[in-house]
Amino acid sequence: MAVDLERTVESISGVCTVGSDFRLSYGVKYGPFALMDKVGLHTILKVEERYYDLTGDPSDRPPSVLVDLVKAGKLGEATNAGFYTYPNPRYQKDGWLEGLDS
């Protein structure tokens, strides 16, 4: 997950593209980044840290972007900032799934 997450969040368009593709492909309400924001990025980080502790594999180290967001106090919906900005995150705007929200 760490490498994929790092590559995806290099730009906000990466987060939005993955989110819209995921929602359209699977017919779900939230993409992976919105869902992580809902759960809480500090919780996601704890899961990632535990997984790394169990495997010891360097490729399982928690993604630096996740560590940085949590250190900055951006924990998702609870703090109004995470992968998206709340309230009214971009993925809830009309036309977002179709790429018309710009």
N, C-alpha and C positions, 0 to 999 in steps of 0.2 A: 504494500500500500504506500509506503513512504516515497518511493521513487515516482509512482504514478501521481500521487498528490502533489509532490514538488513540481513536476512537469506541468500539471494542469493549472495550478494557481500562479503560474508565471505572469498571467494577466487576468483581469476580470473577465475578459471575453472567453478565456478557457473555462472558468467556473460557470459562466452563463451557458456556453455551448454544451458542456457536459450535462448541466441541469436540464436544459430544454430537450436534448437528445434522449436523456434517461426518461423524462416524463412522457415524451411522445412514444418512445419504444415500449415502455412498460405500462402506460396508462395510469400512472400514479400521480398523486397530488404534489409530492415534493421530490426534488432531485437529491443526490447524495450530499451536497454541500448545505442545502437548506435543512435537510434532516439532521446533519451534524450540528448545525446552529440550534435547532430545536432541542436536541438532547443536551447540548452544552459542550463546548470545545474542551473544557477542563475534564469532563467525563471521558470524552473520546481520547484525550491525551493519556489519562490513567489506564485505559484499556490498551493503548499502544505501548505504553511503558511496561505494563505487565507482560504483554506478548513478547516484547524484546527481552525482558528478564528471563522468560522461560526458554526462549530459543537461543539467545546469545548471538544470533546471526546479525552482523552489522547491517545487512540490508533491511532488517526489521526495526532498526532504530526509529523512534518517532520522527516524523517529518519536521524539519526545522521550521517550516511555515506554521505548523500547528503549535509548536513550542513558542514561537515568537508571538503569535496571536494571544495565547494564554498569558504569557509574561506581560503583554501590553494591556491585560485586563479585558480583552475582546473575547468574551466567552460565548457569543451567539446572541440569541433573542433576549436572554436575561439581562444583558448589558447594552442592548441596542446596537451591537456591533460584533461581527464575526466575519464569515465569508461574505455576508451581505450586511447592509445597514438597515436597521429597524427604527421606527415602524415603517411600514410600506416598502418592503424590500422589492428589488427590481423584479423578481420572479412572480410577484403578484400583480404587476402592472398589465393593463390591457395590451394585447399584441405581443407580449414577451415570447410566448412559445413560437410565434410566427416570425420573430425577429423584427417586429415593427415598432418596438418601444423606444427606439433611439431618438 
